[in-house]
Amino acid sequence: MTTWTHPTSLPEALAALAEPGAAAAAGCTRLAFDLADPRRRPTRLVSLRGLPDLAGITAGTAAEWSERTAGTAAEWSECTTGRPVGGTAGTTAEWSGGGTAGGGLVLGAMATHGQVAAHPAVRATLPVLAEAFARVGNVRVRGVATVGGVLAGAGYAWDPPTVLLALGARVRIARPGGAVRVVPLDEFYPAPGTTVLRPGELITAVEVDAPPTGTVGRYQPFRTRSVEDTTCLGVAVTMRVVDGVCAGARIAIGSGTPVPVGFGDIDAELVGRAPDAARIRAVADAYADAVVCVDDLKASAAYRAEMVRVWVRRTLAAALAEAAATPAATPAATPAGTAG
Ligand SMILES: Cc1cc2nc3c(=O)[nH]c(=O)nc-3n(C[C@H](O)[C@H](O)[C@H](O)COP(=O)(O)OP(=O)(O)OC[C@H]3O[C@@H](n4cnc5c(N)ncnc54)[C@H](O)[C@@H]3O)c2cc1C
C-alpha cells in the first residue's frame, strides 16, 4: 500500500524522502505506471505540489536564485561539478565571446511543461526550449508533467532532456540535510534509465544560461508513427555564426539513444570555419558512426543510426541557414551582460 505525505517546505520534503521506499511525486504522469507495478510501487509518495521553492520560472542569475532556495551561494559554487557550460566545441570563453545575454533562466522543478512552453522569458531567451516542451504528449500531459519529472524519470524517448543538453543545462539538486549540488546535464545520466540522484535527493531546479547574442537553436523530433507518439530520434542543435564563420555549435541526440548524448570533439569540427554542405555531411556521418542507438518497437538501432545521419545533416543545415541570417554581435560590439 502507498501512503501520501504533503510537505509544505523543502526541509520537510527532504525529511520525508529520507524514508526507505519514499519517492517524490510531481505530475505523476510517469509515476502512475510505477504505482500499477508492485515491483516498482513506492511505499510513500511525497507530493512536491506544496513547495513554493520548486515552483515558477525565473529569469536571473544563479546568485539571485540561490537566495530563493535551500543552500547558500557558496554551497552553489562548491557543489558545482565544474565543467564549462555552453558549447562543448571550443572553450566557454570562446562560446561567450560574443557577449552573453547575462543571467539566463532557472526553471523550477515543479514548473509544468505547459508553463515552460508559454513563459514569455523562455520564449524570448530560448525559443527552442519552449518549442520542445510544447511538443510533449498532449495538452493534458503538459498541464501536469514537470521539469523535475521529465529529468528524474529518465525515459529515453523523452524530448526535453535532449534540448536541455544542447543548451548546456545544469540540474540543481537538494540533498538530505539541505546542502545543494549542481550537476551538468551531460553528467546527469550515468547509465540508461538511471540518474545521479541519490536516495533522498530532490531536483529543485534546472539552470540554463542565456546563449550569446545571435545563437539559434533547433530541435527536430523524428516520429515514425503518429504525431502523438513518442519520438523515435531527436536532434537538437545550437549554433552561432559571426561573419559567415561558426563561432559555436553544440549538437545533442536523444530519444533513440539510451541517454541523451553529444560529442564535443565532433562539434568542434564546425567551429572557426565557414560550414559548407560537405562539412555538415562529414559531421552528420561522424555522429552516425559515434552514436549507439536503441533497438525497440519503433525502429531498429541500424535504422536509427541512418536517421542520425539524415537528421543531424538536416537540422544542422536549417540551424546554419537561420544563424547566418541572424545578426550576431561581435565581442567588440556587445558589452558583456547585454541582453540579446
Ligand atoms: C500520454 C503521454 C504522452 C507522453 N508523450 C511524451 C512526448 O511526446 N515527449 C516526451 O518527452 N515525453 C512524453 N511523455 C512522458 C512525460 O514527459 C513524462 O511522463 C513526464 O515528463 C514526467 O513528469 P512528471 O512530473 O509527471 O513526473 P512524475 O511521474 O511525478 O515522476 C517521474 C519520476 O521522477 C521522480 N521525480 C519527479 N520530480 C522529481 C524531483 N523534483 N526530484 C527528484 N525526483 C523527481 C519521481 O519520483 C518519479 O520517479 C508522455 C507521457 C504520457 C503519459
The ligand as a Gaussian input file, in Angstrom:
#p B3LYP/6-31G(d) Opt

LIG

0 1
 C        0.254000      10.139000     -22.722000
 C        1.695000      10.530000     -22.541000
 C        2.394000      11.032000     -23.639000
 C        3.725000      11.434000     -23.495000
 N        4.391000      11.953000     -24.577000
 C        5.639000      12.422000     -24.418000
 C        6.325000      13.070000     -25.509000
 O        5.802000      13.213000     -26.608000
 N        7.582000      13.544000     -25.279000
 C        8.181000      13.432000     -24.044000
 O        9.277000      13.932000     -23.881000
 N        7.572000      12.813000     -23.025000
 C        6.325000      12.302000     -23.171000
 N        5.697000      11.704000     -22.126000
 C        6.436000      11.475000     -20.877000
 C        6.345000      12.689000     -19.960000
 O        7.244000      13.679000     -20.428000
 C        6.721000      12.277000     -18.534000
 O        5.784000      11.305000     -18.084000
 C        6.709000      13.454000     -17.592000
 O        7.591000      14.466000     -18.020000
 C        7.117000      13.055000     -16.182000
 O        6.966000      14.198000     -15.375000
 P        6.032000      14.173000     -14.081000
 O        6.098000      15.491000     -13.441000
 O        4.676000      13.658000     -14.389000
 O        6.845000      13.096000     -13.212000
 P        6.302000      12.037000     -12.138000
 O        5.514000      10.969000     -12.812000
 O        5.649000      12.713000     -10.991000
 O        7.710000      11.466000     -11.639000
 C        8.553000      10.731000     -12.513000
 C        9.767000      10.232000     -11.718000
 O       10.580000      11.341000     -11.347000
 C       10.693000      11.450000      -9.925000
 N       10.635000      12.884000      -9.638000
 C        9.686000      13.770000     -10.038000
 N       10.034000      15.014000      -9.689000
 C       11.225000      14.932000      -9.050000
 C       12.097000      15.872000      -8.449000
 N       11.825000      17.193000      -8.443000
 N       13.248000      15.439000      -7.896000
 C       13.547000      14.113000      -7.893000
 N       12.758000      13.152000      -8.430000
 C       11.611000      13.567000      -9.014000
 C        9.524000      10.639000      -9.360000
 O        9.808000      10.136000      -8.056000
 C        9.400000       9.546000     -10.405000
 O       10.361000       8.545000     -10.169000
 C        4.369000      11.289000     -22.231000
 C        3.658000      10.790000     -21.131000
 C        2.341000      10.404000     -21.263000
 C        1.605000       9.883000     -20.062000

